Amino acid sequence: MNLSDLRAPEGQNHRSKRVGRGFGSGMGKTAGRGEKGQKSRTGYSRRRGFEGGQMPLIRRVPKRGFHNPFRKEFAAVNVGRLDQLEGDTFNPVVLQQTGVVKKLGDGLKILGGGELSRAVTVAAHRFSASAKDKIEKAGGKVEVLSE
């Protein structure tokens, strides 16, 4: 087998409908655009969020405070949860495979909730001060990964 033999499964690819090509095509005359109106005209394009002159939803909904568009979302795991898991080395990949973390987002942050009774090596993007302290007190190591 080589690349030239590869084909899409039967029924996956469809021919695009050719509009405005005569009555026999089933898409003649108005070509699926209906009758008159702005949307039937050539060159029509609508602004994102435009609701036909009605006050758009984004302007109707009240807003408060500051919403940082550049915020980073971290997956958080408590130290106590690491104590329940088997093994002595933890990193984002291991925690994802074990099902502790579902979505990593912008990285992994270890928080200080719970207690740690054994020495573990933890690699994460961020650590809270209390988590770092608890891991080191238990005789473990903390590795900060670059973002």
Secondary structure, 3 states (H helix, E strand, C coil): CCHHHCCCCCCCCCCCCCCCCCHHHCCCCCCCCCCCCHHHCCCCCCCCCCCCCCCCHHHHCCCCCCCCCCCCCEEEEEHHHHHHCCCCEECHHHHHHHCCCCCCECCEEEECCCCCCCCCEEEECEECHHHHHHHHHCCCEEEECCC
